[in-house]
Amino acid sequence: YTGYQVARGRIPYAAAFLTLLAFDLAGATLLYFLSRKYGLALVNRLGGIIHLDMDKLAIVEGQFRKYGPLAIVVGRPVPGLKIPLTIFSGLSRIRYRTFIACVFLSVVWWIPFYLAVGARLGPRTAQMLHRHPEFYLLIALPFVYTLVPFIFLRKKNAKQEAAQGGRG
């Protein structure tokens, strides 16, 4: 979308680039420190659900300490890897300076790429969305896939707590 707006002249390229850079670095920093502080507790609590235990985590951490910086630079532009790589960076306790430098190197070359893709595909995408507004539902799907499991987990936990409270 931003690349499309840059191509239309609505946003200056430098402003788009710097804004995307700042927000990506800020988001990566936040997730890194959250993962560093709460990641192990989350793995202990949800490890069985995602098939990750402390032994597997130790193996991944060892490999990530060795190849992590390269994985961050090369893997963060790949859809689906940005968040897991950031989480493993925090869990593996890679130094923040190393992490943010790798994120910067990654972001500096993928922002121009995605701005160019947006400029190229933006007009066709805008036409498609105007002709077929049902495609806006595709935008909502990631939110639905993220929120639905939490809703069910809350209901399940509430039922378990009610059942335990009734026994006492």
C-alpha distance (Angstrom), angle and dihedral (degrees) to the residues before:
residue distance angle dihedral
Y1 . . .
T2 3.79 . .
G3 3.81 91.7 .
Y4 3.80 89.2 52.1
Q5 3.81 90.7 51.0
V6 3.81 90.3 48.7
A7 3.82 90.2 50.9
R8 3.81 90.1 50.7
G9 3.81 90.2 52.0
R10 3.80 94.3 -116.3
I11 3.81 94.1 117.2
P12 3.82 124.6 33.7
Y13 3.80 112.3 -119.5
A14 3.82 93.6 -125.0
A15 3.82 91.9 50.9
A16 3.81 91.5 49.3
F17 3.79 92.2 46.9
L18 3.81 95.1 47.8
T19 3.81 93.1 44.1
L20 3.80 92.9 50.5
L21 3.81 90.1 45.5
A22 3.81 93.4 50.3
F23 3.81 94.7 46.6
D24 3.79 94.1 45.4
L25 3.80 92.1 50.3
A26 3.81 91.4 45.5
G27 3.82 93.1 48.4
A28 3.80 92.4 46.4
T29 3.80 90.6 49.0
L30 3.80 92.8 50.8
L31 3.81 93.9 48.2
Y32 3.82 91.4 44.2
F33 3.81 93.2 55.5
L34 3.82 93.5 41.5
S35 3.81 89.1 51.8
R36 3.76 91.6 46.2
K37 3.80 92.7 51.7
Y38 3.83 103.0 34.7
G39 3.81 104.2 17.0
L40 3.80 98.7 96.2
A41 3.79 92.1 48.0
L42 3.79 89.3 51.4
V43 3.80 92.1 49.1
N44 3.82 90.0 49.9
R45 3.78 91.3 49.8
L46 3.81 101.0 40.0
G47 3.80 101.3 22.0
G48 3.79 93.7 107.5
I49 3.78 92.0 53.8
I50 3.80 94.2 51.3
H51 3.85 94.2 35.5
L52 3.79 93.8 -116.2
D53 3.80 121.8 130.1
M54 3.79 131.1 171.8
D55 3.83 93.0 -93.3
K56 3.80 92.3 54.6
L57 3.78 90.1 43.5
A58 3.82 90.7 53.7
I59 3.82 90.4 53.1
V60 3.80 91.8 48.4
E61 3.80 91.0 46.1
G62 3.79 92.1 53.5
Q63 3.78 92.2 50.6
F64 3.78 91.8 42.2
R65 3.80 92.8 52.3
K66 3.80 88.1 53.6
Y67 3.82 100.2 42.4
G68 3.81 101.8 15.0
P69 3.80 99.5 107.0
L70 3.80 91.6 51.4
A71 3.81 90.8 43.9
I72 3.81 90.6 51.8
V73 3.80 94.2 50.2
V74 3.80 95.1 44.8
G75 3.80 100.6 30.8
R76 3.80 105.4 44.7
P77 3.82 94.7 74.7
V78 3.82 89.9 54.8
P79 3.81 110.7 95.9
G80 3.78 109.7 -112.7
L81 3.81 96.6 22.5
K82 3.80 102.2 73.6
I83 3.81 96.1 80.3
P84 3.84 98.7 39.5
L85 3.81 91.2 48.3
T86 3.78 90.9 50.7
I87 3.80 91.7 47.8
F88 3.82 92.8 49.2
S89 3.80 89.1 47.9
G90 3.79 89.6 58.5
L91 3.80 94.2 41.2
S92 3.80 91.6 48.4
R93 3.77 90.6 49.4
I94 3.77 93.8 -129.4
R95 3.80 106.1 178.6
Y96 3.78 110.6 -90.1
R97 3.81 92.1 -128.2
T98 3.80 90.5 56.2
F99 3.80 92.0 45.1
I100 3.81 96.9 49.2
A101 3.82 92.4 44.2
C102 3.81 89.6 54.0
V103 3.80 91.3 46.6
F104 3.80 89.4 50.4
L105 3.80 91.9 51.1
S106 3.79 90.1 49.0
V107 3.80 95.7 46.3
V108 3.79 95.6 46.1
W109 3.79 91.8 65.2
W110 3.80 101.0 34.5
I111 3.83 96.8 51.2
P112 3.83 93.5 64.2
F113 3.81 89.4 45.2
Y114 3.82 94.1 52.7
L115 3.81 92.3 42.0
A116 3.81 88.0 54.5
V117 3.81 91.7 47.6
G118 3.81 89.8 49.7
A119 3.79 91.4 49.9
R120 3.80 90.5 49.9
L121 3.82 99.8 42.4
G122 3.80 99.1 28.7
P123 3.81 98.7 88.6
R124 3.81 93.1 49.7
T125 3.79 91.9 44.8
A126 3.81 91.9 50.4
Q127 3.81 90.8 49.7
M128 3.80 91.3 49.2
L129 3.81 92.7 49.9
H130 3.80 92.0 48.4
R131 3.80 92.4 49.5
H132 3.80 95.4 41.3
P133 3.81 111.4 30.9
E134 3.80 90.3 175.8
F135 3.82 86.8 78.5
Y136 3.80 87.4 73.0
L137 3.80 84.7 76.4
L138 3.80 87.4 69.8
I139 3.78 87.8 65.8
A140 3.81 90.2 55.7
L141 3.83 95.4 50.2
P142 3.82 97.2 82.2
F143 3.80 89.6 52.9
V144 3.79 91.7 48.5
Y145 3.81 92.5 48.4
T146 3.79 89.6 49.7
L147 3.80 99.0 45.1
V148 3.81 102.7 39.1
P149 3.84 96.2 67.5
F150 3.81 90.6 50.0
I151 3.80 91.6 51.0
F152 3.81 91.3 51.9
L153 3.82 92.2 45.2
R154 3.81 90.8 51.9
K155 3.81 91.4 50.3
K156 3.81 91.2 47.1
N157 3.82 92.0 48.8
A158 3.82 91.3 47.0
K159 3.84 90.3 52.2
Q160 3.82 91.1 48.2
E161 3.79 91.8 48.9
A162 3.81 91.1 48.2
A163 3.81 90.6 49.6
Q164 3.81 91.8 49.2
G165 3.79 91.5 46.1
G166 3.81 90.8 52.6
R167 3.81 92.0 55.0
G168 3.80 95.5 53.6
